[in-house]
Amino acid sequence: MILLNSTILDIRPLARTVESTGGRRMLGWNVPPEELIHIPEHWLVYPEPEASMHYLLAILYIGFTIMSIVGNGLVMWIFTAAKSLRTPSNIFVVNLAFCDFVMMAKAPIFIYNSFNRGFATGHVGCQVFAFMGALSGIGAGMTNACIAYDRYTTISNPLEGKLTKIKALVMISCIWTYTIPWAVLPLLEVWGRFVPEGFLTACTFDYLTDTFDNHMFVAVIFTFSYVIPMTMIIYFYSQIVGHVVNHEKALREQAKKMNVESLRSNVNQGSQSAEIRIAKAAITICFMFVASWTPYAVMALIGSFGDSTLLTPGVTMIPALACKSVACIDPWVYAISHPRYRIELQNRLPWLAIKEESDTVSTGTGQASVGPPASTDGGQTATS
């Protein structure tokens, strides 16, 4: 290890001073020599990006940060302060909002680095950034999986599948027990490590070091942080859609036998069926998780097991943007479309002029129910 570090220190100062044929400086040109050991050599052979690219990313992150902190902050405040929203199912919504809040709370490090065009916060800032990202990213993935499980049990077994507060808290404890080791291990460099990536303004786990131990770490964290929650989300939501389709089909067949148009009372024929609404919510949630984390997962696999030359600094910044954008969208999908949440928000912040009618509470949750009213306990299925 000492020999390897000595070799890196001998090579990297040379890489900093090399200029491209166009006279542009290379990435890492402004990094102190003692910090270069923390940067994978892969990035130091690329020219420094134009200053405008750094500034554009900084502006985007400022917008993401404001949207995420305001949106998720409101979710955490309203869902914990409003008695009507303090249901077991909504504990998961609050936990998801907390994860998304943490995801963007680390953005000032990236913004500062971007305006300084590089590794300005150094190794310490890099570790803080990556640690918060690992906690919030894996925590959000597992929380999404638990939300999918809660919705599945509520709809498929409304009488016995009702979530209790104790069970919800136990599941939250399991989420963080599952998540924390994957952030602590690379932080302490017990297994894996956190390093800069792309323009050297963001940090994540090391997927470029070509050693057996690092390849194993990438494969294992890929499985536990992406494959497992992805499988759970897709399975539970596909089961929900299948259950709703079968339920609606049975209702239509029974109505046909009885020569009536519908077995449901007070059905608005112009509104969407429960089948379509819940299917749309399921597809939206699955798509968000896939779209936000699949690019990053694929990038890590390419860096560790594929052709790492495909991962240019500019290319690697795109998956990072996808991950951050979902932290801004989640509050809208999970909470802001929730009728009870909008009413509480209107009562506490009337200057927002939301103008939500109180009778939409029963309407919004009632339409989302499939079977007995127990399925609307958390209001979770009203987020389509």
Secondary structure, DSSP 8 states (H G I E B T S, - for coil): -HHHHHHHHHHHHHHHH-B-TT--BBTTTTS-GGGGGGS-GGGGGSB---HHHHHHHHHHHHHHHHHHHHHHHHHHHHHHH-GGG--HHHHHHHHHHHHHHHHHHTHHHHHHHHHTTS-TTHHHHHHHHHHHHHHHHHHHHHHHHHHHHHHHHHHHSTTT----HHHHHHHHHHHHHHHHHHHHHHHTTSSS-EEEETTTTEEEE-----SHHHHHHHHHHHIIIIIHHHHHHHHHHHHHHHHHHHHHHHHHHHHHHTT-S-SSTT--TTS--HHHHHHHHHHHHHHHHHHHHHHHHHHHHHHHHS-GGG--HHHHHHHHHHHHHHHHHHHIIIIIT-HHHHHHHHHH-GGG-----TTHHHHHHHHH--SSGGGGSS-GGG--
